[in-house]
Amino acid sequence: MQTYRLAEKHEMREVATLFTESFMDYPLFKLILSKGEAYRNELFKLNYINTKSYVQQDSCFVGILDGKIVSAVLLKKSGDPGPGFMRYLFNGGLALAARVGVKRITHILSTLDKMKEACSRYGKDTWYVDSFAVAKGYQGKSLGSALFHYFIFPHVRKQGGGMVTLVTHTELNKKFYCKNGFEVFSEFGIGPEGGRIPNYSFRHEIGE
């Protein structure tokens, strides 16, 4: 059975690698990052910046099984100060911007803001799941569902409850979240004309 705890600083690269391997074929990143050989490096850099920012905010949690990190989630309460733009820059965003160009980094950030638009409208008692993944080789073993039901939901309940929100872009993930008690409350397409992908916003109310 998984155990859950805060990620430690020395585990940031391992967690970012877990996210990167899990998101290699995810449509959002195919939409906003470079094509070809640069894709994986950009995806890892983006995940590392995000992971580092959440670790610094004590908002990155991992699931451990047999001494190995097998799942991870970046979880933030809306009323708490999150990892803002300047923190992203200091954590590697400037280097990423230098590599991909100001135009592309602006496109990446604006797309991510657009993606979260519906969830951002909720108040201070909202929790946002920024990233969530199960390691390759451990998927299909109900570890993702366990992370929600045995850690995320109880964690939110201990903090007084509230609305848990998140965004996804695939039908497979949509079925997973609906199976675990979430409901779609917003749906629209993001991306250029002719290349739009679905953007599903979910919510699940957790009582005290």
Helices and strands as residue ranges (DSSP letters): E 3-6, G 9-11, H 12-22, H 27-32, H 38-56, E 60-65, E 68-77, H 85-88, I 89-93, H 94-100, H 102-115, H 117-120, E 126-134, H 143-147, I 148-152, H 153-158, E 162-168, H 171-179, E 183-190, E 197-206
